Amino acid sequence: MKLGFSPLTAGLTYRQSFDLAAELGLFLEIAYDQHEMDPRLPGARELAEMGRAAGVGFSLHLPFVDWNIASLVPQVQQLSLQRTQQAIHFGAEIGAACGVLHTGLVPLRLPEAVVHAGQNLHRALHQLELAIPVALENLGLNGTDLLETPAELAALLETHPQYGCCLDVGHALIQRGSHGPQEYHRLLHAGLIHFHLHDNRGSWDEHLPCGAGVVDWAWVRRVLQEFTGTAALEVTGGAAGVRQSVALLRGGKG
């Protein structure tokens, strides 16, 4: 298993992040939204060169800010699809091991709206050209997330086998309770290519360092021992939060 972290969530600059990643033997999970919002950040070629110079690889979080690939509004859905495709090409340019994709929103949760949003999601997943492996992430954090259960995500992945799965253990805990990560893992382990790792106290998406909440990290470590994909820390707390999480995952108690 290859371990990395998100500079965006950690609140670190790229220079700080590359230095920390090189020191700890980690990759960086780049947030594409950040590059859309801030033109001062390096482009794909420069970022790739920075990675080569530091000996640091990448994964990529595909767009999720002001984005809805299942939108009921055609212009919004089309723009979201275009942004996602651009991000996938960005990921290919930086040599990302995989990209992580959310599965859309339905703010107007009426039966007909849910059906139409689901159809839009299926069409979008079919249309995207995957220049890198793409993993669909579990959400279900509130009533606006289109998919609400592990079974729905499993069915979506069965229909679109060209996609892998990203298991976010913090999201699973909030959505399904203390055994939520295990429930998702039972259904989706065959397609898992990526993990998002962070902690919380079971009520909201705090993105705490690993060990600072109630996630069962002993179980997570056992699962990761047999996992051959990638796992990205999405933890707050700066370099200290990343170090605490790495120490726990590489053999500490928790």
C-alpha positions in Angstrom: 0.0 0.0 0.0 1.2 3.5 -0.9 0.4 6.2 1.6 0.0 9.9 0.8 -1.8 13.1 2.1 -3.7 16.1 0.9 -1.9 19.4 1.1 -5.3 21.2 0.9 -6.7 19.5 4.0 -3.5 19.7 5.9 -3.2 23.4 5.2 0.3 23.2 3.8 1.9 24.9 0.8 3.3 22.8 -2.0 6.8 23.4 -0.9 6.1 22.4 2.7 4.1 19.4 1.4 6.9 18.2 -1.0 9.4 18.4 1.8 7.2 16.5 4.2 6.2 13.9 1.7 9.9 13.3 0.7 10.9 12.9 4.3 8.1 10.5 5.2 8.0 8.5 1.9 4.5 9.8 1.0 2.7 10.9 -2.2 0.5 14.0 -2.5 -3.2 14.0 -3.3 -3.7 17.1 -5.4 -7.1 19.0 -5.2 -7.9 20.0 -8.8 -10.4 22.6 -7.6 -7.5 24.5 -6.0 -5.8 24.8 -9.4 -9.0 26.1 -11.0 -9.4 28.7 -8.2 -5.8 29.9 -7.9 -3.8 30.7 -11.1 -0.7 31.2 -9.1 -0.4 27.4 -8.5 1.9 25.4 -10.8 0.5 24.0 -14.0 0.5 20.2 -14.6 3.9 20.2 -16.3 5.6 22.2 -13.5 3.9 20.2 -10.8 5.0 16.9 -12.5 8.6 18.2 -12.6 8.4 19.2 -8.9 7.3 15.7 -8.1 10.1 14.1 -10.1 12.7 16.4 -8.4 11.4 15.5 -5.0 10.8 11.8 -5.7 7.1 12.3 -4.8 4.2 10.8 -6.7 0.5 11.9 -6.9 -3.1 11.1 -6.8 -5.8 13.6 -7.7 -9.1 14.6 -6.2 -11.3 15.5 -9.2 -13.6 18.6 -9.0 -16.3 18.9 -6.3 -16.6 22.6 -5.6 -19.6 24.2 -7.3 -19.9 21.0 -9.2 -22.6 18.4 -9.8 -22.1 15.7 -12.4 -25.7 14.6 -11.8 -27.3 18.0 -11.9 -30.9 18.4 -13.2 -29.9 21.7 -14.9 -28.3 20.7 -18.3 -25.8 23.6 -18.3 -24.6 22.8 -14.8 -24.3 19.1 -15.6 -22.4 19.8 -18.8 -20.0 22.2 -17.2 -19.3 19.7 -14.4 -18.6 17.0 -17.0 -16.2 19.3 -18.9 -14.4 20.2 -15.7 -14.1 16.6 -14.7 -12.7 15.6 -18.1 -10.1 18.5 -17.9 -9.1 17.3 -14.5 -8.6 13.7 -15.7 -6.3 15.0 -18.4 -4.5 17.1 -15.7 -4.1 13.9 -13.7 -2.6 12.1 -16.6 -0.1 14.9 -17.2 1.2 14.7 -13.6 1.2 10.9 -13.6 -1.5 10.5 -10.9 -1.9 7.0 -9.7 -5.7 7.6 -9.7 -8.4 10.2 -9.5 -11.2 10.4 -6.9 -14.7 11.3 -8.1 -17.8 12.2 -6.2 -21.1 10.8 -7.4 -23.3 13.9 -7.6 -26.0 15.8 -5.7 -29.8 16.0 -5.8 -30.8 19.1 -3.6 -34.4 18.7 -4.7 -35.0 15.2 -3.2 -38.3 14.3 -4.9 -38.8 10.8 -6.4 -38.8 12.1 -10.0 -35.7 14.3 -9.4 -33.8 11.4 -7.9 -34.6 9.2 -11.0 -33.4 12.0 -13.4 -30.3 12.7 -11.4 -29.4 9.0 -11.4 -29.8 8.9 -15.2 -27.6 11.9 -15.6 -24.9 10.3 -13.4 -25.0 7.1 -15.5 -24.7 9.1 -18.8 -21.8 11.1 -17.4 -19.8 8.1 -16.2 -20.3 6.5 -19.6 -19.1 9.7 -21.4 -15.9 10.4 -19.4 -12.7 9.3 -21.1 -10.5 7.7 -18.4 -6.9 8.6 -19.0 -6.1 7.5 -15.4 -7.8 5.1 -13.1 -10.8 6.8 -11.5 -12.3 5.8 -8.1 -15.9 6.6 -7.1 -16.0 7.8 -3.5 -18.7 7.0 -0.9 -20.5 10.1 0.5 -24.0 9.9 1.9 -23.2 12.7 4.5 -26.5 14.5 4.1 -29.8 14.4 2.1 -28.4 16.2 -0.9 -25.9 13.4 -1.8 -27.4 11.3 -4.6 -26.3 7.9 -3.4 -27.4 7.1 0.2 -26.3 3.5 0.8 -23.4 1.1 0.2 -25.6 -1.0 -2.0 -26.3 1.9 -4.3 -22.6 2.6 -4.8 -22.0 -1.2 -5.3 -24.7 -1.3 -8.0 -23.3 1.8 -9.7 -19.8 0.2 -9.8 -21.3 -3.0 -11.2 -22.9 -1.1 -14.0 -19.7 0.9 -14.7 -16.9 -1.6 -14.1 -14.3 0.7 -15.7 -14.3 2.6 -12.4 -12.8 1.6 -9.1 -13.9 2.5 -5.6 -12.5 4.9 -3.0 -13.5 4.0 0.5 -13.6 7.1 2.7 -13.6 5.7 6.3 -14.6 8.9 7.9 -17.6 9.3 5.6 -18.7 5.7 6.2 -18.5 6.2 9.9 -20.8 9.3 9.8 -23.2 7.7 7.4 -23.5 4.2 8.8 -22.3 4.3 12.3 -19.3 2.6 14.0 -19.3 -0.4 11.6 -19.9 1.7 8.5 -16.4 1.3 7.2 -16.6 -2.5 7.5 -20.0 -2.5 5.8 -18.7 -0.6 2.8 -15.6 -2.8 2.7 -17.6 -6.0 2.7 -19.6 -4.9 -0.4 -16.9 -3.0 -2.3 -13.5 -4.6 -1.5 -13.2 -6.2 -4.9 -13.1 -2.9 -6.6 -11.2 -0.9 -4.1 -8.2 1.0 -5.5 -8.0 3.9 -3.1 -8.8 4.9 0.5 -9.4 8.3 2.1 -8.2 8.2 5.7 -9.2 10.7 8.4 -11.0 10.7 11.7 -14.1 12.2 13.4 -16.3 11.7 16.4 -19.3 10.2 14.5 -21.4 13.3 13.9 -19.8 15.5 11.2 -17.0 15.4 8.7 -14.2 16.9 11.0 -11.2 15.5 9.1 -9.3 15.0 12.3 -5.8 13.4 12.4 -6.0 9.6 12.6 -6.5 8.5 16.3 -8.3 11.8 17.3 -11.8 10.4 16.8 -13.6 7.1 17.0 -12.7 5.3 13.7 -11.5 1.8 14.4 -7.9 2.2 13.3 -6.9 -1.3 14.4 -9.3 -2.6 11.8 -8.1 -0.1 9.2 -4.5 -1.2 9.7 -5.4 -4.8 9.2 -7.2 -4.1 6.0 -4.3 -1.9 4.7 -1.8 -4.7 5.3 -3.4 -6.7 2.4 -4.2 -3.7 0.2 -2.0 -3.0 -2.8 -3.5 0.3 -3.9 -3.2 3.9 -2.6 -4.5 5.6 0.5 -4.5 9.4 1.1 -4.7 11.1 4.4 -7.3 13.9 4.4 -6.4 15.3 7.8 -6.2 18.7 9.3 -3.5 19.8 11.8 -0.7 20.7 9.4 2.5 18.7 9.4 1.8 17.5 13.0 -1.5 16.0 11.9 0.1 14.2 9.0 2.9 12.9 11.2 0.5 11.7 13.9 -1.6 9.9 11.3 1.4 8.2 9.6 2.8 7.1 12.9 -0.5 5.4 13.8 -1.0 3.7 10.5 2.6 2.4 10.4 2.3 0.6 13.6 1.2 2.8 16.5 -1.7 2.1 18.8 -5.3 3.2 18.0 
